Amino acid sequence: MKSVIAIALLVCAAAALPVDPKGAETTSQNFDNIGTGPFAFSFQTSDGKSVSAEGQLKNLGTEGEAIEVRGQYSYIGDDGVTYTITYIANELGFQPQGAHIP
């Protein structure tokens, strides 16, 4: 389960990094996490990337207890098109969706 969350966060982090050093800067960011309970974060960069996610524990105290993260990330491709991926990461794995994903 923890690996699903780690993979989702890695994908978000990778999407937020500039492909080449253009001097991109974070233009906005929000974090809501007190260490327990649900969490949420989002940020945007000056080169057009954005990431947001929120998560919470499901089925607390049961054998099926799991963290579920829902989020999205977007970036501007080399072709000038903005690509957006939405996803759910939970006990069923990382489930991305996007207009450009078959």
Long-range contacts (C-beta under 8 A, 24 or more apart in sequence): 1-66, 1-67, 1-91, 4-67, 4-89, 4-90, 4-91, 4-93, 4-94, 5-55, 5-67, 5-69, 5-89, 7-89, 7-94, 8-53, 8-69, 8-71, 8-87, 8-89, 8-94, 9-53, 11-73, 11-87, 11-94, 12-51, 12-53, 12-71, 12-73, 15-49, 15-51, 15-73, 15-74, 15-75, 15-85, 16-43, 16-45, 16-49, 16-51, 16-73, 18-45, 18-47, 18-49, 22-47, 24-49, 47-76, 48-74, 48-75, 48-76, 48-82, 49-73, 49-74, 49-75, 49-76, 50-74, 58-90, 64-91, 66-90, 66-91
